[in-house]
Amino acid sequence: MKTSRLLLLGCVALSGLLAGCRTVLSPPDPRVTVGPELRRALFVSRFLTLQNGAGFTQIQANLQNLRHRTLRLQVRVDWFDATGVAQESLTSNWRYVSVTRQTEYALKVTAPNPQATDFRLYIHEAKRN
C-alpha cells in the first residue's frame, strides 16, 4: 500500500516536472521559424494564410508576448513562386517589431506579387546594443 502511494506520488511529481519543461511555443506552420531564445517569451496564438481580392497571398501571425517587458523582435518573410523561385520583396529584409509586455500583436504581411504563393517567416529576438 505504501509503495503504491509513493509510486503514484512519484508519477504525479514527474508529470508536473515534464509539464514545466514543455516549451510554450509550438510553431503553427512548418514555414514559420521562431528563434529558440523566444520559446518561453513568445506564443503564436493564431496563424492565417489567405488570398486577398487582388490575388495576393497574405499571412497574419498573432504574436503574444509572455514576458513582463516589451519584446523587441526581428522578422523577415521570404516569398517563393509555385516552382520555388525566390521573389524579390522588401519583406526579405529584417525589420524590427516591438510587442508590448503581456499583449498580442498581429503581424500582417502581403506577398510582393500574385505569383508569390509560398513563404518562409522568420522571427528572432532583436540583438541588444
C-alpha positions, 0 to 999 in steps of 0.5 A, a space after each residue: 500500500 505504501 509503495 503504491 502511494 509513493 509510486 503514484 506520488 512519484 508519477 504525479 511529481 514527474 508529470 508536473 516536472 515534464 509539464 514545466 519543461 514543455 516549451 510554450 511555443 509550438 510553431 503553427 506552420 512548418 514555414 514559420 521559424 521562431 528563434 529558440 531564445 523566444 520559446 518561453 517569451 513568445 506564443 503564436 496564438 493564431 496563424 492565417 494564410 489567405 488570398 486577398 481580392 487582388 490575388 495576393 497571398 497574405 499571412 497574419 501571425 498573432 504574436 503574444 508576448 509572455 514576458 513582463 517587458 516589451 519584446 523587441 523582435 526581428 522578422 523577415 518573410 521570404 516569398 517563393 513562386 509555385 516552382 520555388 523561385 525566390 521573389 524579390 520583396 522588401 519583406 526579405 529584409 529584417 525589420 524590427 517589431 516591438 510587442 508590448 509586455 503581456 499583449 498580442 500583436 498581429 503581424 500582417 504581411 502581403 506577398 510582393 506579387 500574385 505569383 508569390 504563393 509560398 513563404 518562409 517567416 522568420 522571427 528572432 529576438 532583436 540583438 541588444 546594443 
